[in-house]
Amino acid sequence: MMTATMSTTMDKNSSLQVTTASHHPDFQNISKLVEIRNENYEIVATKWISGLSYKSPALEPGVYVVSISLSSGDKKEKVVELQPNEDKPVQIDFSGISPRETQEWAYLAKNMGRAVNKSKSLINEIIIGSPVAQIDNIEAKKWEFINSSWQVSGVQIPNQIGPEGESFVLDIDQSMQVLQVGGGGIPWICVCLPPSPRLRCLIKPSEGPVDAVHPLDITVSTENWKAESLLALLTSGSINRAKSLMKIEQAERLLYDKVADPAAAAIGGYYLLKMSALEQMHDWANNLANWFQWMPDGAIIHAWQLLKKADSKQEVVDKKVRERFLQAIQRGIPIYTEGLRLLYDGLKLLSYSSSDSDAMDNAIKDALKHMQAYVQAVDWSQETTTFIAVSPDQPGTGK
Amino acid sequence: MTLVFNDVKPVPQTHVMIIGVGGYPYLLGGTQEKPNQLSGIDGLGQLTSPPVSAAEFYSAVLDFHQSSSWTRSLGSVELLISNPPNTNAVLQGVQYEAPTLNNIRNAYHAWRSRCDSSPDNVAIFYFCGHGLEKGEHFLLAEDFGVDPNDPWFECFAFDTTRLAFHTCAAKTQCFFIDACRQLTASLLTHIVPVTPLQNPSLRTADCPYNLTVKASAMNEAAYGRKNEASFFTKALINGLKGDAAMLRDGEWQIMTSSISSNINELLQQVKPSEGYKQRCISTIGDTTQILKFVNPPQVEVNVYCNPDEALSFASLTCTNLKTKDVQSRPPMPDPWTVNLPAGIYRVEAQFNAAPYVNAHEHIHAVPPVYNQKIQCL
């Protein structure tokens, strides 16, 4: 018995020193999932890291698969042989992922409507998408929803968008704001902007199906990389990974920290709703809705928290839910696509509920009609609400 | 009779409803075509892919039953299929019914009632056929257009139906909708009544494990080759059969999130040469297991040598590091294609004489295809 124990202990005398590399300093902060499998195909280590390196626990000599997955869906891996008493360095390099260093954040952290490389060998890759060309005479505008009307101002962006795209930073204060890009024969497209003093934006030609998606793909991100990674995973349906990235109590913390970062609080709120972690939302969704009256998302999250909770005071709840959904409409457009879906579904439910009574609630009927135009114009694959429109209040008409 | 499989037991089970609408008698090319009266329906006609798609999905459902792969054993299958004129029935010996709106409605309520019997049931709904979208995804039943004065009556509002189904007790609800979502010219000029198969209520909270996957994005089409299962259905079946499997707790599992996170990649794999014309849109809640497999999924492994000429002199082997199973091939001029269970392998090329040198690589073979080139100089 003692011999066997000693043998086991002695066997586990090796380790893997995994380092990840990329050009841009943001990579240091972007979440990465490290997984190590042994010869028996068992996962012997798994961890989300935000730094650049990871040291495995003590391992037996053998063959291991070391993989790094990103919230963008990209994954790279190496198969390595580990010798006795070896502390083996394994470097996994993501520096080639983006055509430009300044755009790496988007390729590393965000879904961009492109085919990602989950392939395990170079000749396994499938080239997908049409060759992208330069798009000229592009203009941009920034819209702000002030006193129930949209006010427009100019934004300086390069007027040529080459195949690699152009990236820039916007200072977005806490108000309902939309970036609109178009011109040059291209339909205008609007993207809702989360507040951030350094909101990253990348505009590039789309890699999606020609004539089906808008010619431009616009990606935006705050610098709260963990919340942004969670949003990317939720949008791509990678719920397992989302759950391993962020425990319920961490999402609870995002919602709690709404004053510091209301956009991240909304992401946390949507995640908690998805996980039906209603108790962990406390009264903070209510606070998010009350304290950030410019933001539709807080009102939507609170309405759904109420809807999902069984409550004996049904009429009171229904009245509040109705109030919250109508508030969301009055505040503009949900920043996140998940919010738009929940708002539309919520209004539909209310419309059926009210149609049971004598007459359908006219305010709900109008709100539903108002939202239908957005629902028809929105790109549901995007994380932030993105829709074709000549102005934010005229969805569906891009030219 | 739409209930083609009935093994309902007083335990949590998987209940499936499958609809494949290919024959539309009142639309273009139909047996009772009303071209003049239905001129506003934008040239919608017969479809050869949906019956094949529905049949293949049904066969996959039964395969999973026979291999005991359903996490919750298969309890029932409702099957409604219509073929376009002059085509053979897709499933010999199976008595399914036509997917008229009335039959769909009746089957839906029977299926829903079975799903409602336990919160641990798994509900699976599959539709393949014509679809249109205008603020709501309308799915067209076989008898669409029977009344030219009100052609929009024989379709149902899927999105609202989906919302309504959340009231069902089954905590796991999977809906796969293989249909177009385009806004047509006639839709712009018509007010289409939103008629779901069931009305939702305000007390409808999302079920915990919701997976709703649509084969196309808003205003986009779903594609397939004539007389074959559609691209989406092929991708979905491949995913369910193991291409989307993940190893957890010693089992190969299909989770609801395995489908949502992989469906677009699976779609590209079934039609890589046709570009990237179709995008699936998924809505998902929390994730749960729906299928499990004892054995790993199969991977097509292609082994090449560099330079290519070395293949003619290379004795190739693939050794599974876990099972120690060895596959081998004598020297031949073509690359070696071998189907292997997913896993970690040592791939080796051995030579009897110069100039080539013995070489090996370790690979992590995962579905559906893995290519490996061995450097032999």
Interface residues (C-beta under 8 A of the other chain):
Chain A: R37 E39 N40 Y41 I43 G62 V63 V65 S67 G73 E77 V79 V80 E81 G113 A115 V116 K118 K120 S121 I123 N124 I126 I128 G129 S130 E207 G208 P209 A212 V213 S236 G237 S238 I239 N240 R241 K243 K274 M275 S276 L307 K308 D318 V321 R341 D345 K348 L349 L350 Y352 S353 Q372 V375 Q376 V378 D379 W380 S381
Chain B: E133 K134 G135 D159 T160 L163 L183 N199 P200 S201 L202 T204 A205 D206 P208 A217 M218 N219 E220 A221 M246 L247 M255 T256 S257 S258 I259 S260 S261 I263 N264 E265 Q268 Q269 P272 G275 Y276 K277 Q278 R279 I281 S282 T283 I284 G285 D286 T287 P296 Y304 L321 K322 A342 G343 I344 R346 E361 H362 I363 H364 A365 V366 V369 Y370 N371 Q372 K373
